[in-house]
Amino acid sequence: TIRRLKPWSLWLVSSHWAGLVLLSLLLLFVCIPSSILLFSSMHLPTGNQLALHLSLQYVFDYQQGDVFGCVADIGWITGHSYVVYGPLCNGGTTVLFESTPVYPDPGRYWEMVQRLKINQFYGAPTAIRLLLNYGDKWVKKYDRSSLKTLGSVGEPINNEAWQWFYHVVGEGRCTLVDTWWQTETGGICIAPRPSEEKADIIPAMAMRPFFGIFPVLMDDDGKVLEGNDVSGALCITQPWPGLARTIYRDHQRFVDTYFKAYPGYYFTGDGAYRTKEGYYQITGRMDDVINISGHRLGTAEIEDAMADHPDVPETAVIGYPHEIKGEGAFAFVVLKEQTTCIDHVKEELKTIVATKIAKYAVPDHILVVKRLPKTRSGKIMRRLLRKVVTEQSSNMGDVTTLDDPSVVTEILDAYQKYKKEKSSS
């Protein structure tokens, strides 16, 4: 039986050291940048501490005396949660990382693991794909025997990056947890652990709901999808301690954003697939869905397929207006430095997508770029890529969250050059 969630029925009580504490009391305001939502302050409750305290123990197998190494930017919600609150709520030792993983060289993370004897390492797939591009030597140069658990956060991790992270960084002995959660959820909601002892972990999949999280998948008509082997909009049916309570001074927008699309449910904005075994795989943002000749698919599906190519560490796919198909797929691809036969790689990418998904999913255009536009938290700003392709580069909108604004000029130049080559061919 599914109990429906009402956005105002979020009052929970928990025993604490000082007595009873109302979990909906304010813990912190989180400023959300415009690349995610209109600039707002999200109200996270004291229940957030409970969620972080437990997830550190049960997802990462944190034990007293461990050194927790979350390399997220302290200004990002992952930094607040798993650099500050989570480890310190457990009385643990935490690592504060700044700057970039490739300065002064691509071994910086692993030198830090050796020097500080880090036990849990938590980072973004974007950084893992970047380091994969530099090969294994920078990892193997350092002792990583202290590591017990590896974690990925921020976006779905592709299979190649997962395998490299697990086999090279973790030497095939560390548990690797692909975690799914949001600023609004206040902590990890879906992850391979906790589970039964020694239960299987499927590569590149979040898999299992955390304590108190009851996910459902919804169809286009707003009905709950029953059974397994189904895809839909990921929603959560019941309140949990870490859930955000409001948008500061704009509660109606909070209700409209998270509870209006599917009344009675918290709408995550993400799509997911429930496997035949009942596990959850996050397929990407619902607003990153394109409709090609009547076929709806997430851009993340195409990206995951293309990322299986050994010369492709990063991809970003966006939809664009197509006069015949309605929408087409346009792929931006970053290649490894040693790659030479670019045209050959492009053809191989098309074959991979056609084989893994279908011919209709093959991108109409594949543009090779040096790097992708990312926020300081490592998220790819596909909105900017869409502006480039749809000839709206004069109105890029807010780019203050970009890690390096000069990347926009780089991509614009590459796109204009590509257009000229296509028109003259």
N, C-alpha and C positions, 0 to 999 in steps of 0.2 A: 504494500500500500504506500502510495506517495503522498506525503503530507506537504501541502502547498505552503510556500514561504510568503509571508506578508512583510513588506519592508519596514513596518513600524513595530513589529513584534520581535524586537531584538534585545530584550532585557534579560541578561543572564547573570547568575550569581555564582561566585566561586569562593571557597575558603582560601585564605591567604595567611601569611605569617602574622599579620596584624589583625586578623579577624576576617569578617566578610567584606568583600570588595565588589562593587558593581562593575561588571566587565565592560559596560558600555560607556564608562567615564572616559574622558579624553586622555589619550596617551600622547599623541603628537599630531600635528598638521603636516601633510605631505603636499608640497607644491607639484602639480602635474603639468608638464610642459605641453605646448600646443601640438606637438607631433603625436600625442596620444589622445588628448582631450583638450578642449578649450582651457586656457590657463586657469587653474583652480587650486583650491586647498582642500585636500581630502582629509576627512576626520577619521583617524584610526583610533580604536578604543584600547583600554588596558588589556582587554582579552587578547590583543595582538601579542602581548608578552607570553601568554600561555601557549599560543600557537607556535611561537618561535622557540620557546623552551623545549617543548615536546618534539618538534620536528628536528631540532639539532640532534636529539638523542636517538630518535627512532628512524629517521631517514638516513642520517650520516653515521650512526653508531658511535656517537660522541661519548667518550668515557672520561672520568675525572683524570686530569693530568694531560689530556690531549692538547695539541696545538692546532687550532682551527684556522685554515688559510683561505679566506674568501677574498679574491682579488678584484672584486667589483669596486667601482668608483664610490667613494663614501657619499657622494651626492645623489646616488641612485638608490631606489628603494631596497635593492639587494644589499647595498652597502649599509644602509640604516639597520636592516633586519639581520643580516648574517655576518657583518663585521662588528656591529655594536651590540644590539639587543640580544640576539640569540646566544652568542658565546658568553656574554657577561651575565645573562640570566642564569647560566649554568655554572657561574664562577670559574669560567675557563680562560685560557690564554688565546688571544685573537691577534691576527696579523693585519696591519693596515698597509695596503699596497697603493702606490701612486705612480703616475707616468705611464709608460708603455711596456708591453712584454718583450719588445725587440730592442730596447736600449738599456745598456750599451751594446748588447748583442742578444740574439734570440734564445740564449740560455738563461735569461734573467729569472724566469719563474723557477726553473729547476735548481739553479744555484741557491735560490731562497729556500726551496724545500730542503736541500742538503744542510744549509747553514742553520736554519731554525728548527729542523727536524719536524716539519709539518706532517700531521697525521691525516687531516681531511683537506682536500683541495677542491675549491668550488669556483668555476669560471664560466665564461660565455662561449658558445660554439664559434662565434666570430673570431675570438682569440685563438681557439684551438685550430681552426682552419688556417689562420694566418701562420701559426707556428708549424703546422704540417707542411706548409710550402717550403720551409727551410730544411726539411729532412730530419732524420733521426739523430744525427751526430750531436746536436746541441742538447738533446735530452739525455742521451747515454753518457755524456761527459760527466754527469753528476749522480751522486748516490741518492736514490729515491726509496730506499728500503723502509723509511719511516711511514710512508703513505699507506693508509688502510682503505680510504674511501675517496672516490673521485665523483664530482658532480658537475652537471651542466645546467645552465639557466639563461633565460632571456628570449629564446626562440627554439623551435624544434631543431635538434641536431641531426645532420645527415649521417648516413651509414658510414661513409668513408672516415669522417672525422671521429665518429664514435669508436670505430675499430682501431684507429691510430691512438686515440686517447687511452683506450683499454689495453691494447697489446704493447704499445711502445712506452707510453708514460707509466701506466700501471703494471706493466710487465705481466699482464694476464692474471694477476693475483688480487688486484684491488676491486672491490665492488664499485661499479659505475652507475650512478643514479641520474637519469634524465628527469629533471624536475619541472613541473608546470605549476605556475601560480601567477598572481598579478599584484600590482600595487594595492588594488581594492580588496584583495582576499586576505592580506595581512600575514601571509605565510604560505608554505608549500601545501598544495591541495591534492596533487596527483604525482606519484613517484613509485618506482619499483619496490621501495622499502617504506614502511614495514611490511613484512610478509611472513609466511611460514618459514621456518629455518631452512636455509639453503634452497629456497624456491628459485626457479629460473628467472633470469632477467633477459628480456628480449631487447636486442640492440636498437637504439634510437627510438625508444618508446617509453612514455611516462608510466603507463600500465595501471597502477592501483590507487584508488582513492585513499587519502589520509584519514585518520580518525575524525569522525563527525562530518565528513564530506560525502554527500549523496548526489552524484551526478546523474543526469539524464540527457538523452539526445532528443531534439525536437525536429519535426519535419516542417516543411514550408507552410503548412496549415496550422501550425502551433500545437500539434498533437505529439504526445510522447511516443517515441519509437520503441517498441518492445523487442525483446530478443537480441541476438547477437548478429555479427556480420552486417552492421548498419552504420550509416554516416548521417550526421545532422549537426544542428547547432548545440553547442555544449552549454547546458544550464545546470544550476544546483538547486535542490529542492528545499533545503532547510537552512536556517541560520547557524552560524558557527562562531566561536569567540573572536576570531581575528577579523571578521568582516567589517569593512568601513561602514560608518553610520550615516554619513551625509557628505555633501559638498558644502563647504563653509558658506553660509548666507545664501545658499541656492539649493535648498532641499528638493524642490520640485524637479530640477534638472537631474539630481541624483536618482529620483524615482523614474523619471522618463528615460534616462540612459540605461539603467540596469534592470528595471522591472516592467517597463511598458511593452516591450516587444513580445514577451511571453508572460502575461499576468500570472502572478503567484510563484514565479520562478526568478532566480537571479540569472540574468543572461550575461555570459562571459564575453561575448563578441567573437569567440573562437569556434571553429568547427572541429569536430573530432570523429574518429572512426572507432567503433567498438568491435573488436575482433571476434572470431568464432569462439575464442576461449573466454571472452568477456572482459578483456583488457582494453585500455583506452590509449589511442594514439592521436596526438594533437596534429591537425592538418593545416593549421594556420588561421589567420584572421578571416572572418566571414566577409569583410569588405575587400579581401584579396581574392575573391572568387570571380572568375571570368566565364562568359558564356560564348563558346565557340560553336557556331552552327547548331545551336540548341543543346550542346553538351556543356554542363556546368562542372567546372573543376577548379580546385584551389591552385593558385600559382605556386604554392609550396610543393605540390605534387610534381610539377615540372622541374622545379629547382632541385628537389631531392634526386630525381632521375638523372639530371645533368651532372650533379655533384658526384655521381658514381664514376665519372671519367677521371682517370688518374692525373690528368694535366689540369683539372679544373678545381681549385680550392674553394672558389666562391661564385655564386650566381645570384641574380635577382631578376625575376620575371614579372612583367606588368601587362595588363590588358590595354589595348588601344582600339579605337573605332575602325572597323573593317567594312568596306562597302558591300561585300558579298556575305561574309560570315557573321556579321554583326559585331563581333569582337575577334581580335587576333592576339597572339602572344608575341611579345617582344622581349628578348632575353639579353641581359647585360652579363658579360662573363669576364671573370678575372682568371688569367692563365698563369701557370708557374713560370718562373723566369727563364728556364731552359727550354721552354716550348718554342719550336721553330715553324713547323708546318701548320699554320693557323687555319687555313682553308680545310685541310684534312681533318683537323680537330672539330671544326664546325659540322662537317658531314657526319662524323662519328657521333656527335651530340644529337643530331637529328635522328640518327638510327637508334640510339639508346632510348630517346623519348618515345619513338614509334613502337619500339619493342616492349618497353616497360609499361607504357600507358596506352597509347593509340596514335594512329597517324594524324587524327584531327588535333592532337595536343602538340604537335611539332611546331616550334616557334617559326613565325614567318621571317623574323629577323633575329640575327645573333650579332651583337656588337661587342667586340673585345675592348675592355677598358683596363686601366692600370689599377683602379680601386673603385669601391662603391661608396656612396654618401652614407655616413653613419652618424648616429647621435653619440654623445660621449659615453652613453651606456652600452654602445655596440649594436644598436638596432639599425637596420637598413632603412633609410627614408625613401621608400618606394614612391611616395607622393612626388618627390622631386624628379624621379626618373619618368614618371607619368607626365609631368609638366614638360619635360624635354621632348618626349616623343609626340605629344599633342600640340607642339609649337606654342606653348604658353610660358616660355622661359623668362619673359619680361615680368611675370607675376608669380614668382616662386613662393611667396608667402613668408612665414616666419622661418628663418634658418638659424636662429640663435642656439638651437640645441645641436647643431652640426659640430662634429669634432674638429673638422678642418673645412671651412667654407670654400677654399680654393678648389676642392674636388668638383664642385659644380661647373666651374669654368673648364676644367679638364674634360668632363663628360660632354659638355656642350660642344667643345671643339671636335671631339671624337665623333659625335653624332653628325655634325655638319659635314665633316670629311666623309663619313659613311654615306650620307645622302648624295653627295656629289659623285661618289664612285658608283652608286646604284643608278643614278640618272644617266651617267655616261656609258654604262655597260649595255 
